[in-house]
Amino acid sequence: MDLDQTLKELAGLTVYPRSVVQVDGTTYFLARGDEASRRVLGVLGDTSGFEGARHESATGGDGGPLLCPLTPGNAAVLRGRLRWLRPVPLGLKTSAGFGDRLGLATPGHVWAARQFSGIASIFAQQSVRENARTGRTPQGVVDDATWGIFQEGWREPWGADADHLKTPAAVDAFVAAGYTLYTIDPGDHVDNAAHTAPPAEVEAKAQTLPWDALEDTALDMERRYLGRSFDLGDTALTLDREPLWRAAAKYGRAIAHTVRMYRYLADRMGGNDFELEVSVDETETPTSPAEHLFIASELRRLGVRWASLAPRYVGRFEKGVDYIGDLIEFETELAKHAAIARALGPYKLSIHSGSDKFSIYPIIARLTHGLVHLKTAGTSYLEALRAISQADPGLFRQILGFARERYDGDRATYHVSAQLANVPVPDGLRDEALPGLLEQFDARQVLHVTFGSVLDRFGGRLLATLEKHEEVYYSLLESHFERHLSPFIA
């Protein structure tokens, strides 16, 4: 019996056509059943290592494929068989991270990524904070991305980002799950008060830095920087004494923590390839070009190697909405940050909370010369809610009403400015008006930051509705990310 006939005889199942692949005489595919059943992996041939139940062929006997649940064990065996399902480091290629808080978005991300071959994709990206709020694990995030990639037949290299790691203890679970990019967030060690403190106070702060951990002295630091001009290509940068000490006081402890995290990670990776991102974006005060130069120079002196760095840019990068700030000021400052990244690396500038910042994408693309990583997360969850608003208006109304109740508490760990008074009460809205709320500033942010509470209350219904209407969700994601990625293609 040929393969086409075998697949046609899978009663009650629909095979995802792009998933079908034959390697070394064994056929693999992904299929889904009726509305009440989940997706399954099919294996026809060498089934060793997989756990599942044999599907009897229509002609009788046991010649049908093994149908396997989408478990971590089966995902691991499949990655061992199909090498393109394993995440890898992506180097300096322009890249985008697709955070997926629900575990269902990767096929839609692939739909969009297929149109932009010049942009490398990170399909597994989630932070410790997001995992805690969604009840997911680092391994589960990689596995969900694996199944989505397999479903859509993606064969290009892809990455997995362990986002916003703050402590060594948080690293191990991501290493065990095979992540390839590790985003170190030393923001808790940044002294924001040093940004505006009087010079004498700044110097006192700097004198108490952990100089042993920095493998440095205050005198040696001054010798390296004062009186020196740093060539940045079309321009140069010098550090006088006050900005040097201010940079050291503000970021010295963060640098020491980053070095500690990097060395711990390198030890845990045991020689396996990985990439590092350094992120100081979730802090109160902007990173000046002089401070960026200081951070990069000190990390390089201490042996840290990184692929991307996220300064705290000027303006506001709030969740789920466009950039808030002076575009001319942003362009002026970004040009300097990009020049530093080229001169001291090269490495990519990373844009955190980067989704929906449509007004600055052309500026970023033009000034970074391709050395850029765009990081998105919650915007895919908002597109899931857009799909819910179309497929089940009643459920969307319940989610919106609950989000309004939870907003004041859930916003505490986010930089957002939405006003609850500007978010309509759901009962007064017609069905056809519901999707439009996903275009409204305040409603987007209220829905964005309450995702953890919403999933606790409505997660089962929300996921079941998206699975039932999966192509609606994928199509919305494809369209949404076309807007994000198209400005970065030369």
NORKATA-V121433 format. One record per residue. N is the residue number from 1. SS is DSSP state (hx for helix, st for strand, lp for the rest). PSI is psi in degrees with one decimal (999 if undefined). Layout:
{{N | SS | PSI} {N | SS | PSI}}
//
This chain:
{{1 | lp | 131.9} {2 | lp | 169.3} {3 | hx | -45.0} {4 | hx | -42.6} {5 | hx | -39.3} {6 | hx | -44.5} {7 | hx | -33.6} {8 | hx | -24.3} {9 | lp | 9.8} {10 | lp | 80.1} {11 | lp | 131.8} {12 | lp | 1.1} {13 | lp | 146.1} {14 | st | 122.3} {15 | st | 134.3} {16 | lp | 113.8} {17 | hx | -34.1} {18 | hx | -13.8} {19 | hx | -19.2} {20 | lp | 123.6} {21 | st | 143.7} {22 | st | 125.5} {23 | st | 126.0} {24 | lp | 40.4} {25 | lp | 0.5} {26 | st | 138.0} {27 | st | 136.3} {28 | st | 145.3} {29 | st | 163.1} {30 | st | 140.6} {31 | st | 159.2} {32 | st | 153.7} {33 | lp | -151.3} {34 | lp | -172.7} {35 | lp | -22.9} {36 | lp | -7.1} {37 | lp | 158.9} {38 | lp | 175.9} {39 | st | 153.3} {40 | st | 152.7} {41 | st | 132.1} {42 | st | 135.6} {43 | st | 123.9} {44 | st | 107.2} {45 | lp | -124.1} {46 | lp | 104.8} {47 | lp | 10.4} {48 | lp | 134.2} {49 | lp | -23.5} {50 | lp | 148.6} {51 | lp | 125.7} {52 | lp | -165.3} {53 | st | 141.0} {54 | st | 134.4} {55 | lp | 120.2} {56 | lp | 136.6} {57 | lp | 158.4} {58 | lp | -23.3} {59 | lp | 5.2} {60 | lp | 168.0} {61 | lp | -172.8} {62 | lp | 31.6} {63 | lp | 1.1} {64 | lp | 170.6} {65 | lp | 158.8} {66 | st | 126.0} {67 | st | 122.9} {68 | st | 136.4} {69 | lp | 158.4} {70 | lp | 71.4} {71 | lp | 163.0} {72 | hx | -39.1} {73 | hx | -44.8} {74 | hx | -34.2} {75 | hx | -40.3} {76 | hx | -42.1} {77 | hx | -41.4} {78 | hx | -42.1} {79 | hx | -33.0} {80 | hx | -27.9} {81 | hx | -39.3} {82 | lp | 99.5} {83 | hx | -28.2} {84 | hx | -7.3} {85 | hx | 2.7} {86 | lp | 131.3} {87 | lp | 150.9} {88 | lp | 159.6} {89 | lp | 146.5} {90 | lp | -4.5} {91 | lp | -150.6} {92 | lp | 9.6} {93 | lp | 142.2} {94 | lp | 133.6} {95 | st | 161.7} {96 | st | 137.6} {97 | st | 130.9} {98 | st | 89.3} {99 | lp | 143.6} {100 | lp | 98.1} {101 | lp | -14.0} {102 | lp | -17.8} {103 | lp | 12.0} {104 | lp | -3.3} {105 | lp | -16.3} {106 | hx | -42.2} {107 | hx | -40.5} {108 | hx | -37.2} {109 | hx | -40.5} {110 | hx | -41.1} {111 | hx | -43.2} {112 | hx | -45.0} {113 | hx | -30.1} {114 | lp | -26.3} {115 | lp | -6.3} {116 | lp | 73.5} {117 | lp | -17.4} {118 | lp | -1.6} {119 | lp | 123.2} {120 | st | 146.8} {121 | st | 136.5} {122 | st | 104.5} {123 | st | -17.8} {124 | st | 111.9} {125 | st | 116.1} {126 | st | 145.9} {127 | st | 166.7} {128 | hx | -42.5} {129 | hx | -44.1} {130 | hx | -39.2} {131 | hx | -40.8} {132 | hx | -37.9} {133 | hx | -24.5} {134 | hx | -11.7} {135 | lp | 19.4} {136 | lp | 173.8} {137 | lp | 160.5} {138 | hx | -42.1} {139 | hx | -41.7} {140 | hx | -36.5} {141 | hx | -44.3} {142 | hx | -41.8} {143 | hx | -43.1} {144 | hx | -40.0} {145 | hx | -39.9} {146 | hx | -48.8} {147 | hx | -38.2} {148 | hx | -40.5} {149 | hx | -44.2} {150 | hx | -43.9} {151 | hx | -40.4} {152 | hx | 4.1} {153 | lp | 29.3} {154 | lp | 128.9} {155 | lp | -4.9} {156 | lp | 158.8} {157 | lp | 144.5} {158 | st | 160.6} {159 | st | 168.6} {160 | st | 123.3} {161 | st | 115.8} {162 | st | 98.3} {163 | st | 143.2} {164 | st | 57.8} {165 | st | 125.0} {166 | lp | -22.1} {167 | lp | 153.3} {168 | hx | -34.7} {169 | hx | -25.1} {170 | hx | -13.3} {171 | hx | -40.5} {172 | hx | -42.3} {173 | hx | -32.1} {174 | hx | -37.6} {175 | hx | -45.2} {176 | hx | -29.5} {177 | lp | -2.6} {178 | lp | 25.5} {179 | lp | 154.1} {180 | lp | -18.2} {181 | st | 131.0} {182 | st | 115.2} {183 | st | 109.4} {184 | st | 126.3} {185 | st | 97.9} {186 | lp | 23.3} {187 | hx | -30.8} {188 | hx | -15.3} {189 | hx | 3.8} {190 | lp | 131.3} {191 | lp | 91.3} {192 | hx | -26.6} {193 | hx | -26.5} {194 | hx | -14.2} {195 | hx | -35.9} {196 | lp | 2.5} {197 | lp | 153.4} {198 | lp | 151.3} {199 | hx | -40.6} {200 | hx | -38.3} {201 | hx | -37.0} {202 | hx | -44.9} {203 | hx | -36.4} {204 | hx | -39.1} {205 | hx | -44.5} {206 | hx | -34.9} {207 | hx | -24.0} {208 | lp | 10.8} {209 | lp | 156.7} {210 | lp | 76.4} {211 | lp | -31.8} {212 | lp | -44.8} {213 | lp | -31.0} {214 | lp | -4.9} {215 | lp | 49.2} {216 | lp | 171.1} {217 | lp | 160.9} {218 | hx | -39.3} {219 | hx | -44.7} {220 | hx | -37.0} {221 | hx | -45.4} {222 | hx | -40.0} {223 | hx | -32.9} {224 | hx | -27.1} {225 | hx | -42.5} {226 | lp | 136.2} {227 | lp | 7.9} {228 | lp | 141.6} {229 | st | 126.2} {230 | st | 117.2} {231 | st | 119.9} {232 | lp | 26.9} {233 | lp | -99.8} {234 | lp | -7.0} {235 | lp | 178.8} {236 | st | 159.2} {237 | st | 132.1} {238 | st | 151.0} {239 | lp | 117.0} {240 | lp | 175.1} {241 | hx | -45.7} {242 | hx | -50.4} {243 | hx | -29.2} {244 | hx | -50.4} {245 | hx | -33.5} {246 | hx | -42.6} {247 | hx | -41.7} {248 | hx | -44.0} {249 | hx | -38.5} {250 | hx | -42.8} {251 | hx | -2.1} {252 | hx | -48.2} {253 | hx | -34.0} {254 | hx | -37.8} {255 | hx | -44.8} {256 | hx | -40.2} {257 | hx | -40.3} {258 | hx | -42.2} {259 | hx | -44.7} {260 | hx | -45.7} {261 | hx | -43.4} {262 | hx | -44.9} {263 | hx | -37.4} {264 | hx | -45.6} {265 | hx | -45.8} {266 | hx | -38.7} {267 | hx | -43.4} {268 | hx | -30.7} {269 | hx | -20.0} {270 | lp | 38.0} {271 | lp | -8.7} {272 | lp | 146.8} {273 | lp | 139.4} {274 | lp | 166.1} {275 | st | 154.3} {276 | st | 141.8} {277 | st | 138.5} {278 | st | 127.3} {279 | st | 117.5} {280 | lp | 29.7} {281 | lp | -30.2} {282 | lp | 59.5} {283 | lp | 168.6} {284 | lp | -28.0} {285 | lp | 145.9} {286 | lp | 153.1} {287 | lp | 116.1} {288 | lp | 160.1} {289 | hx | -38.4} {290 | hx | -39.8} {291 | hx | -38.3} {292 | hx | -47.2} {293 | hx | -41.1} {294 | hx | -47.3} {295 | hx | -50.2} {296 | hx | -42.2} {297 | hx | -42.1} {298 | hx | -40.2} {299 | hx | -40.9} {300 | hx | -41.0} {301 | hx | -34.3} {302 | lp | 10.5} {303 | lp | 8.9} {304 | lp | 137.8} {305 | lp | 129.8} {306 | lp | 155.7} {307 | lp | -25.8} {308 | st | 155.3} {309 | st | 136.2} {310 | st | 98.8} {311 | lp | 170.2} {312 | lp | 105.8} {313 | lp | 163.2} {314 | lp | 158.7} {315 | lp | -171.7} {316 | st | 127.7} {317 | lp | 74.9} {318 | lp | 159.1} {319 | lp | 130.9} {320 | lp | 2.5} {321 | lp | 170.8} {322 | lp | 165.7} {323 | lp | 139.4} {324 | st | 112.4} {325 | lp | -177.3} {326 | lp | 115.8} {327 | hx | -34.2} {328 | hx | -43.2} {329 | hx | -42.9} {330 | hx | -44.7} {331 | hx | -42.7} {332 | hx | -46.4} {333 | hx | -40.3} {334 | hx | -36.5} {335 | hx | -39.4} {336 | hx | -42.3} {337 | hx | -41.0} {338 | hx | -38.5} {339 | hx | -39.8} {340 | hx | -41.9} {341 | hx | -35.3} {342 | hx | -41.4} {343 | hx | -37.4} {344 | hx | 0.3} {345 | lp | -107.0} {346 | lp | 150.8} {347 | lp | 165.7} {348 | st | 145.0} {349 | st | 131.4} {350 | st | 137.8} {351 | st | 99.1} {352 | lp | 159.4} {353 | lp | 42.5} {354 | lp | -7.1} {355 | lp | 147.3} {356 | lp | 15.2} {357 | lp | 56.9} {358 | hx | -29.0} {359 | hx | -23.2} {360 | hx | -5.9} {361 | hx | -46.3} {362 | hx | -37.5} {363 | hx | -47.1} {364 | hx | -46.3} {365 | hx | -41.6} {366 | hx | -39.0} {367 | hx | -24.6} {368 | hx | -12.6} {369 | lp | 34.9} {370 | lp | -11.0} {371 | lp | 75.4} {372 | st | 144.1} {373 | st | 123.5} {374 | st | 122.9} {375 | st | 123.5} {376 | st | 157.4} {377 | lp | -76.0} {378 | hx | -17.6} {379 | hx | -29.0} {380 | hx | -33.5} {381 | hx | -39.7} {382 | hx | -36.0} {383 | hx | -30.4} {384 | hx | -41.0} {385 | hx | -32.6} {386 | hx | -42.5} {387 | hx | -40.6} {388 | hx | -40.5} {389 | hx | -28.7} {390 | hx | -39.4} {391 | hx | -32.3} {392 | lp | 79.0} {393 | hx | -34.9} {394 | hx | -43.3} {395 | hx | -41.4} {396 | hx | -41.4} {397 | hx | -41.9} {398 | hx | -41.7} {399 | hx | -45.4} {400 | hx | -44.5} {401 | hx | -42.2} {402 | hx | -39.8} {403 | hx | -37.6} {404 | hx | -37.6} {405 | hx | -34.0} {406 | hx | -12.1} {407 | hx | -48.8} {408 | hx | -33.6} {409 | hx | -41.5} {410 | hx | -18.2} {411 | hx | -7.6} {412 | hx | -35.1} {413 | hx | 15.4} {414 | lp | 152.7} {415 | lp | 94.1} {416 | lp | 157.8} {417 | lp | 13.4} {418 | lp | 142.6} {419 | lp | 123.8} {420 | hx | -30.7} {421 | hx | -20.6} {422 | hx | -2.4} {423 | lp | 119.8} {424 | lp | 149.4} {425 | lp | 129.5} {426 | hx | -31.8} {427 | hx | -21.9} {428 | hx | 7.5} {429 | lp | 139.8} {430 | lp | 156.0} {431 | hx | -44.7} {432 | hx | -14.6} {433 | hx | -13.5} {434 | hx | -46.1} {435 | hx | -28.3} {436 | hx | -21.0} {437 | hx | -23.8} {438 | hx | -0.7} {439 | hx | -3.1} {440 | lp | 129.3} {441 | hx | -57.4} {442 | hx | -42.1} {443 | hx | -40.3} {444 | hx | -45.9} {445 | hx | -38.6} {446 | hx | -43.7} {447 | hx | -34.8} {448 | hx | -52.8} {449 | hx | -8.4} {450 | lp | 15.3} {451 | hx | -38.5} {452 | hx | -45.3} {453 | hx | -41.1} {454 | hx | -41.6} {455 | hx | -35.0} {456 | hx | -39.2} {457 | hx | -41.8} {458 | hx | 8.8} {459 | hx | -45.3} {460 | hx | -47.9} {461 | hx | -40.3} {462 | hx | -48.4} {463 | hx | -41.7} {464 | hx | -38.7} {465 | hx | -41.4} {466 | hx | -38.5} {467 | hx | -38.1} {468 | hx | -33.3} {469 | lp | 45.2} {470 | hx | -38.9} {471 | hx | -27.3} {472 | hx | -46.2} {473 | hx | -47.2} {474 | hx | -41.6} {475 | hx | -40.9} {476 | hx | -41.8} {477 | hx | -43.3} {478 | hx | -48.8} {479 | hx | -42.2} {480 | hx | -43.6} {481 | hx | -17.3} {482 | hx | -41.1} {483 | hx | -35.0} {484 | hx | -42.8} {485 | hx | -28.9} {486 | hx | -34.7} {487 | hx | -17.1} {488 | hx | 3.7} {489 | lp | 121.0} {490 | lp | 999}}
//
